[in-house]
Amino acid sequence: MEQMVAAAGLGDILEKVKAGERLGFADGVRLYKSNDILAVGYLANLVRERFNGNRAYFIYNQHINYSNICTNLCKFCAFGKDKESAQAYEMTVEQVKAKVRERLAYQYYLDMLRGIKEVRPEIHIQAFTCVEIAHLATLAGKSVTETLKELVAAGLGSIPGGGAEVFSPRIRKRTCEKKLSGEGWLEVAKAAHRLGLKSNATMLYGHIETVEERVEHLAALREAQDETGGFLTFIPLAFHPKNTELHELAKTTGLDDLKNIAVARCFLDNFPHIKAYWVMIGPKLAQVALSFGADDVDGTVKEELITHMAGGEAGGAMADTELIRLIRDAGRQPVERDTLYNVIREH
Amino acid sequence: MDLQRITEKGLAGERLTADEGLVLLEKGDLYQLGFLANAIRRRKHPEPVVTYVVDRNINYTDICISACKFCAFFKAPEDPAGSVLSFAELGEKIEETKALGGTQILLQGGLHPDKPLEFYEEMLRFIKGHGIHIHGFSPPEVCHFASLSGLPVLEVLIRLQQAGLDSIPGGGAEILCDRVRRETAPRKGLTDAWLGVMEEAHGLGMRTTATMMFGHLETYAERIEHLARVRALQDKTGGFTAFIPWPFQPDNTALAHLPKTTAFAYLKMLAISRIFLDNIDNIQASWVTQGPKIAQLSLFFGANDFGSTMIEENVVAAAGVGFRLSEQEIRALVEGAGCVPRQRRMDYSLV
């Protein structure tokens, strides 16, 4: 099989991967530009098995999108609504009045965390992307670190990887001008890591970004991870155009999706996990991705709004038994984990 | 038996035995199978071209006496919901197909209890009046017409051909192993009957495809037996243009309790088909059961053809699978895989 990788013109990268050597920028670009998905996947699978053996993780989890009111209104998002919009919603914490909430907005988030902990004290709350946390710090008039400390005291357990999009300023200017910058995103993540919080990282691919911009994004994450070691998982997110301002763009194909998983696995040599998020790429491809670099398929999810509003076609929930079957049928060992990758049960 | 040696045989273009095929299916990993199938596909088709046909599946009736356990489409003869398409409806569907650049129709229906052979001849002549290639009547239908009319299969085929039938689709093959056929579709013809119709048709100069519906009650050995039977007939006649393996879709069928074949298992079976069937030129991806993402990936696991655009499809849809793709989407998927999409006809000549 190594012959096949060499025949695809990736023999030198194979040597690096086998030696555990770090890939350079140009290697990343070449992997992205190769159409030989089997060769790229084979490389990623070597790295995947080195990091995670035959294990494939999943989690019994639930997503809650507490509000769709958003000041950023990114062009690639079909979920966010202006607060005047008829479709805007916000889940109330004990019927806090709208006017009061505006003035005490920051308190709302702390109350929400405490409220969840009251109902389920043992539950781990992974919440608020780096973008939301920067926004909360502004609302509170406090530093990011101070804000994070207060959120942790109220019950925050870890931070999901959203809002990273593509770090390139060119892309952010054209798609989400009002959003926190890439540098800002990384600063929040690193501040959280320094407080002992773990977080994930994402990349929203398949819109107007170039291959080089993707590799730059991965390189920035790799550098931050060298510094703090606080990232658990990288999750490539496939852009879903329907109902967004970029609706004229085509959906990502299976090849795009697998390539983003595989290249990330080869390039991010300091990330323990790569996730194939089945809600975005469908359960079929997520299963196959377990051989193309991914070691995690996310979880039961139960409720998902953001991808579905943008035309995502995978169901909103999956039984754990079905996840286990898919993993096993792909020749991997199903491992149920918690948010921080502590093993709950090996199946 | 050593996987490495089998792989080398495959790469060298040597024919695999049934035992070797079985070892590959049982023990080959995704990359071994993918790399080998892809190499064979490239040897057979050095140009990075992926073909597809623009057509429509027309099911002239859903009334069927066969009652196969894996089917969610049929209506029993006593069920008032069953129907037969009128010629007017047929005509409309054909004109729509032609307007969309269609070159053929796939005409298949249930085994209707009492329509005489003349009914089908008339239907063929009517369709032929619209000037379109008719890819129609799978072997179980032909056998059914033969038994209702009391005529031999060869004579039925000659009459259908004279009335306008151009080629025969490979449906109804399911698994070409009598044990499986008796358990899943006891009223349908056995293996030799299916192969017999194809052999006679090839003898009359009609090209046909072959299918395999896997992932229900069959064993791995029985899947290989299926491939071996198809390969043996192809050695004899050379009449098969393509092979189409697709996984059983259990929803709404009598076998709904069975787990659905996963994408991983599909890709492996597809690759084995490409590797084992060394005398069949084309392998089709089943996007209608697998969806666009896995179908695109199929192009790296042995498939060189995207099958049909299926302007209309009813049978798989009845089993709860809803993938739809336009010609434009198919072309984009092919291009995204670094290949060139080309519209073809049934015989694989390019349009």
Interface residues (C-beta under 8 A of the other chain):
Chain A: M1 M4 N35 I37 L38 G41 Y42 N45 A250 T253 G254 L255 D256 D257 L258 I281 G282 K284 L285 Q287 V288 L290 S291 R325 L326 D329 A330 G331
Chain B: D29 L30 Y31 Q32 G34 F35 N38 A39 P259 T262 A263 F264 A265 L267 Q290 G291 P292 K293 I294 A295 Q296 L297 F300 A332 L333 G336 A337 G338
